[in-house]
């Protein structure tokens, strides 16, 4: 009997409170309005996590300029100021043709390599009405070495200079602070050292960033081999931080890859963290708005 | 922006979706959403309250200077505000206009030292809206 009476009282109280409460005018405002579907922005601060591509592209009409350095190996010791005496450099220019499509060119000192790339945002993570859980960005690049032929006497083919990389960048902004990428990559080398070495190397990369403040984040990435690996290839692993100041993003990092372009860091990483083959480096990016958008 | 006015008691609510602001420079828009307004956490700015001394005699077709008192919420921070506004009933529709400032500091929108010169410390707001009866 007592139990029933209590339950009855609770029910009465609830009814009472709903009857007295005035409707919140903000609720009235949102009545019958469907939550808008909003694309998730700024999954990463830059178009790269460290070495690997993030899902981000240069916005429409924006030129994204990156100058990147990798100094020498930390294990070169005090004589080479722990690698700072040497540096390898890369410059790249990426332009957003639309908010989804970016094209770019670059040049690295490593192998005097030229590159041309295209990057397409195929799917975008969204929240709200029609939520979608992840972004998918496709990246393809062609690389051409520019070094003189080691043996000019033999028949050398231009095509031997070329390598190609195709990547699918699956990205998810898990929370405001945490974003992750999963990047399966296929690297094709036209020229390999011996006939029994595979032309195609398949890797899977995992990367992420964690925001410590709104302008500072910790980043990391690791690539493991799925197929085509030779014993001299070591997995590329990097950690670093992003510092954002207005139109610049500074990415400072430690990595066992000296190459700053895909076919180099995915298939030509020769050193390991355990042996101290660690390079300090940075990517410094700057955006230039070439064509302003309609504000609609 | 959406707004509602209860003509029985002068209660009102305004709502502005932060994502609705677009900028000429994409990076400005990203910084606006990511670093300053944090629109993923706080998707709307709202102002909710009552018109001080609401009177049904204001429905005479003439403009009336009034005080709108309530809670202004921007960046998830509520501030008690009294904002001067003009109300007028035109052809059966209430027309509301107001101009006021929102100091970013009041709403914990922090602007770093290095960009302080480029970013306004106070946001000027102009409101012009016509409400359909329902």
Interface residues (C-beta under 8 A of the other chain):
Chain A: X22 X24 X25 X26 X28 X29 X30 X33 X36 X38 X40 X41 X42 X59 X60 X61 X62 X96 X99 X127 X176 X214 X215 X244 X245 X246 X247 X287 X289 X292 X293 X295 X296
Chain B: X2 X3 X4 X6 X11 X12 X13 X15 X17 X19 X22 X23 X24 X25 X26 X27 X30 X31 X33 X34 X35 X38 X40 X41 X43 X46 X48 X112 X114 X115 X118
